[in-house]
Amino acid sequence: MRDLATELLTGRTVLHVTHDATEAARLGQTVLLMTCAGIAPIEVPETPAPRRFDTPETLASQGQAFALPRFILPGPGLVLETLRTRRALLAEHAMVTTIEVLLGLVLGGILGFASAILLAASPLARSVLRPMLVLSQAVPVFALAPILTLWLGYGLWSKIAMALLIIYFPVTSAFFDALMRTPPGWLELSRVMNARPARILWHIRVQAVLPGFASGLRLAAVYAPIGAIICEWGGASRGLGYLMLLANGRAKIDLMFAALIVLAVLTLILHATVDAACRRLLESLDTTRTNRSVMRLSMSAVAAKNSAHCPDDLG
């Protein structure tokens, strides 16, 4: 047997492949030295057992959980370190996404406001546009991203258009529903006073239902980043969505999680800013209405007092 092994193995390199870690460690302890005199096994000094990466101590040192490798689920410490070391890269791409979201939010809010006014003022527009609005929500937004990228290119406008499409329906629907729920008593009083339909719309219906428009804007502030990120996934050269795809393709999952955290913080800041602006606007409108009411009451009281002190010429 030794002569046969010598004949087969002399002058050749043999590689033993195994998927068993225990067997690999055992085979690594022995080296077969092949010479003209035959095969002489040489015992290698015992090496320490291979380090296990799934022990609680190792996982705690790496900040990992669930015994998953760092390229699948990086630990919080690694993600925070990536946020610190790659903050310039994250800030550069976050600025691009912020511009896309803000422009989409402003344009979507203006278009939604105008569409709701048109739907409330024209029964013909309601019969034509409302089915189209509902139909637009039946198309998945993921299917529109590559189409918009093809039509508008890889720049900002495809992302702005996607953000606009996503927030257009919530803003229009919330404001239109509020317009249709204007208190009937106010409308009847305005008609008794022979107010024109345009004045009824702008001075009564719109002023009464601005909280509904504010609710639509709050929803839009949450949905707008989703549209921008989806379109960046469809095709982009900058932005947080592009950075997430790039990091995922290079197995830099810590950078992908860092970009996701930045996106979440950006969405929270945007929602808080829009909410504060809406509250301030509504409070200022309420203050203006209150001042006008007080002024009218004061003028009525002065007029009543003057008429009481005036002599009755007919008497």
Secondary structure by P-SEA (a helix, b strand, c coil): caaaaaaacccbbbbbbbccaaaaaaaaabbbbbccccbbbbbccccccccccccaaaaaaacccccccccccccaaaaaaaaaaaaaaaaaaaaaaaaaaaaaaaaaaaaaaaaaaaaaacaaaaaccaaaaaaaaacccccaaaaaaaaccccaaaaaaaaaaaaaaaaaaaaaaaaaaccaaaaaaaaaacccaaaaaccccccccaaaaaaaaaaaaaaaaaaaaaaaaacccccaaaaaaaaaaacaaaaaaaaaaaaaaaaaaaaaaaaaaaaaaaaaaaaaaaaaaaaaaaaaaaaaaaaaacccccc
